[in-house]
Amino acid sequence: MELRNVLFDFDGTLANTLPLTVYAMQKVFKNYDGQSYDAHEIVAMFGPPEEGMIKKNLKNQSAAAEAIELYFNLYEKEHENYVKKNAEIFDMLHLLKDKGIRIGLITGKARRSYIISEEKLGFKGIFDSVITGDDVMNPKPDPEGIKQTLIKFEADPAKSIYIGDANGDTLAGKAAGIHTAAVQWLEMSQSDTYPANPEFYWTKVSQFVNLLKSSN
């Protein structure tokens, strides 16, 4: 398989940001609703960007704007405590760049939190396209963000893949008509199983790197 366009999800795929997101959301709902949610309950709210998650699920609606600010403040303040740089991920991304493969990012997270992570993790300038949850009308598993990227890249679908840790990522990639891979190569993933049947399933970054080296 020849790959010329590799598109990624972000949380749980390129950075282990899920524990940080869960922590900050738990604090928000505890603070403003007195409600305790476990990690699975927070992850079940995923879909819209974080502002949308809070607006949709917060019972104390009059405090929504304040709750959103608390979330982003916690996300930035605690980032270095929760999210570490991953050398394997960086090496993989630079291998793609060295091969002249275009790299796209399609994430459901808000641009505001993505920019915090991009800055703190050193991802600036790596991606040829970044689409956040703020840039689409329809979040994944809708393929809108993937399709936008494919159009921008003038991509051949047969030479394109979407890689993510959630079952919804596989559904979105399939709906866009490209190859799909599910990964559980970081400490926390959004999905435990993949009923959408991705073409590839990787638990180590090296499995994808070996595919790249053998097929391109």
C-alpha positions in Angstrom: 0.0 0.0 0.0 1.4 3.4 -1.0 0.6 6.2 1.4 0.9 9.8 0.4 -1.5 11.4 2.9 -1.6 10.3 6.6 -4.3 11.9 8.7 -4.4 11.6 12.5 -6.7 12.1 15.4 -5.0 13.9 18.3 -6.2 13.0 21.8 -5.2 9.4 22.6 -3.5 9.1 19.2 -0.6 11.6 19.0 -0.7 12.8 22.6 -1.8 11.2 25.8 -4.0 14.2 26.6 -7.1 12.2 27.6 -6.2 11.9 31.3 -5.8 15.7 31.4 -9.1 16.4 29.7 -10.9 14.0 32.0 -9.3 15.6 35.1 -10.2 19.1 34.0 -13.8 18.1 33.1 -14.2 16.3 36.4 -13.2 19.4 38.3 -15.6 21.6 36.3 -18.7 19.3 36.9 -17.8 18.9 40.5 -17.3 22.6 41.0 -20.4 23.8 39.3 -22.9 20.9 39.6 -21.5 19.1 42.6 -21.5 16.1 40.3 -18.8 13.3 40.2 -18.2 11.6 36.9 -15.8 8.7 36.3 -13.4 8.7 33.2 -15.8 6.6 31.1 -18.7 9.0 31.8 -16.6 12.0 30.7 -15.3 10.2 27.6 -19.0 9.3 26.7 -19.6 13.1 26.4 -16.9 13.5 23.7 -18.0 14.6 20.3 -18.3 18.4 20.3 -15.4 20.6 21.3 -15.0 21.1 25.1 -17.1 24.2 25.2 -19.9 22.2 23.6 -19.4 19.3 26.0 -19.8 21.7 29.0 -22.8 23.6 27.6 -24.5 20.4 26.7 -23.9 18.5 30.0 -23.7 21.2 32.7 -26.9 21.4 34.8 -26.0 24.9 36.2 -26.3 26.6 32.8 -26.0 30.1 34.2 -22.4 29.2 35.1 -21.4 27.8 31.7 -19.2 30.6 30.5 -17.3 30.6 33.9 -17.1 26.8 33.8 -15.6 26.9 30.3 -12.9 29.3 31.4 -12.1 27.1 34.4 -11.7 24.1 32.1 -9.2 25.9 29.8 -7.3 27.3 32.8 -6.9 23.8 34.3 -6.0 22.3 30.9 -3.1 24.8 30.5 -2.0 24.9 34.2 -1.9 21.1 34.6 -0.7 20.2 31.1 2.9 19.5 32.0 1.9 17.3 35.0 -0.4 15.1 32.9 1.0 15.1 29.3 4.6 14.1 28.5 6.4 14.3 25.1 6.6 11.0 23.3 9.8 10.5 21.3 8.4 7.6 19.3 5.5 9.8 18.0 7.9 12.6 17.1 10.2 10.2 15.2 7.2 8.8 13.3 5.9 12.2 12.3 9.4 13.3 11.1 9.8 10.0 9.2 6.5 10.9 7.4 7.8 14.4 6.6 11.2 13.0 5.4 9.2 10.8 3.0 7.3 13.8 1.6 4.0 12.4 2.9 1.4 15.1 3.8 0.3 15.0 7.4 -3.2 16.1 8.4 -4.8 16.5 11.8 -8.5 16.1 12.4 -9.4 16.5 16.1 -12.7 17.0 17.9 -11.0 19.1 20.5 -11.4 22.9 20.6 -8.8 25.0 18.8 -8.0 26.8 22.1 -7.0 23.6 23.8 -5.3 22.2 20.7 -3.1 25.3 20.5 -2.1 24.9 24.2 -1.1 21.3 23.5 0.7 22.1 20.2 2.8 24.7 22.0 3.6 22.6 25.1 4.4 19.4 23.1 6.4 21.0 20.3 4.0 20.1 17.4 4.1 23.5 15.8 4.8 23.4 12.1 4.6 19.6 11.8 1.1 19.3 10.2 0.2 20.4 6.7 -3.4 20.9 7.9 -5.1 21.2 11.2 -8.9 20.9 11.6 -10.3 21.2 15.1 -13.8 20.7 16.4 -14.4 24.4 16.0 -13.8 24.1 12.2 -16.6 21.7 11.4 -20.4 21.7 11.7 -20.5 17.9 12.2 -18.1 16.2 14.6 -16.8 12.7 14.0 -17.9 10.0 13.2 -19.1 12.4 10.5 -16.3 12.6 7.8 -16.6 16.3 7.3 -13.2 17.2 8.7 -11.5 14.3 6.9 -13.1 15.3 3.6 -12.0 18.9 4.0 -8.4 17.8 4.4 -8.6 15.4 1.4 -9.9 18.3 -0.7 -7.1 20.6 0.5 -4.5 18.0 -0.2 -6.0 17.0 -3.6 -5.6 13.5 -2.2 -6.1 10.2 -3.8 -8.3 8.3 -1.3 -6.5 5.0 -2.2 -3.3 6.6 -0.9 -4.8 8.1 2.2 -5.3 6.8 5.8 -7.0 8.1 8.9 -5.5 6.9 12.2 -7.3 7.2 15.5 -7.9 5.6 18.9 -11.7 5.8 18.9 -14.2 3.6 17.0 -15.7 6.9 15.7 -12.4 7.7 14.0 -12.6 4.4 12.0 -16.3 5.2 11.1 -15.3 8.7 9.9 -12.4 7.3 7.8 -14.5 4.7 6.2 -17.3 7.2 5.5 -14.6 9.4 3.8 -13.6 6.4 1.6 -10.0 6.1 2.8 -7.9 3.5 4.7 -8.4 3.3 8.4 -6.3 2.2 11.4 -7.2 2.0 15.1 -4.4 2.5 17.6 -4.0 1.8 21.3 -0.3 2.7 21.4 -0.6 5.4 24.2 -1.5 4.9 27.8 -5.2 5.8 27.4 -7.6 5.3 24.5 -11.2 6.5 23.9 -12.4 3.0 22.7 -11.7 -0.4 24.0 -13.1 -2.3 21.0 -13.5 -1.4 17.3 -16.8 -2.8 15.9 -16.3 -0.6 12.8 -13.5 -3.0 11.7 -10.5 -0.8 10.8 -8.1 -2.3 8.2 -5.3 -2.0 10.7 -5.0 -2.2 14.5 -1.7 -1.2 16.1 -0.6 -1.3 19.8 2.9 0.0 19.0 4.1 3.0 17.0 6.7 0.7 15.5 4.1 -1.4 13.7 3.0 1.6 11.7 6.7 2.7 11.1 7.5 -0.8 9.8 4.6 -0.6 7.4 5.8 2.7 6.2 9.3 1.5 5.7 8.2 -1.6 3.8 5.5 -0.1 1.5 6.8 3.4 0.6 
